[in-house]
Amino acid sequence: MSLDKKTRVNELAQHFGQGRDARYWGYFACFNEQRFYEAHDVLESLWLERRKCAEANFYKGLIQLAGAFVHMQKGRLRPAAALLERATFYLQQYPEETEGLSLPEVLALAAQWLNDLRDGAYAVNPWGWRSPPRLPWPRPDSHTDAT
């Protein structure tokens, strides 16, 4: 990761805590503010350090979810759909609550947007008429992060 990117990621994540890595919280803050590219970068920083841990594909799924909405904002609907499918593939492998996050809610959000893209034959961007996506905040007390 370049020094500039690392500095930016640290600045985005520094305001969070609550027993988990600040980058994990930063992902949800950025995502829910429709700053999907930044959400991707913040969580990618954590994923790069934990690629070999049991939650690696969980983080990868969340990263791909944010990436899908980057594409959606730019009107690239087929790549958005592909990333929604990949995010779903990775996230559905984990328990319903992983890292304090309610995965059924996240998977329902991904399915809703993916169905809208398919229904519009990848020619109609649901971004134009649907409310922006929001993820549920993870529960801070369900897991104590070792970092």
Secondary structure as GFF3:
##gff-version 3
##sequence-region A 1 147
A	DSSP	alpha_helix	3	13	.	.	.	ID=ss1
A	DSSP	alpha_helix	22	32	.	.	.	ID=ss2
A	DSSP	alpha_helix	36	49	.	.	.	ID=ss3
A	DSSP	alpha_helix	56	73	.	.	.	ID=ss4
A	DSSP	alpha_helix	77	91	.	.	.	ID=ss5
A	DSSP	beta_strand	97	98	.	.	.	ID=ss6
A	DSSP	beta_strand	101	102	.	.	.	ID=ss7
A	DSSP	alpha_helix	103	119	.	.	.	ID=ss8
A	DSSP	three_ten_helix	126	128	.	.	.	ID=ss9
###
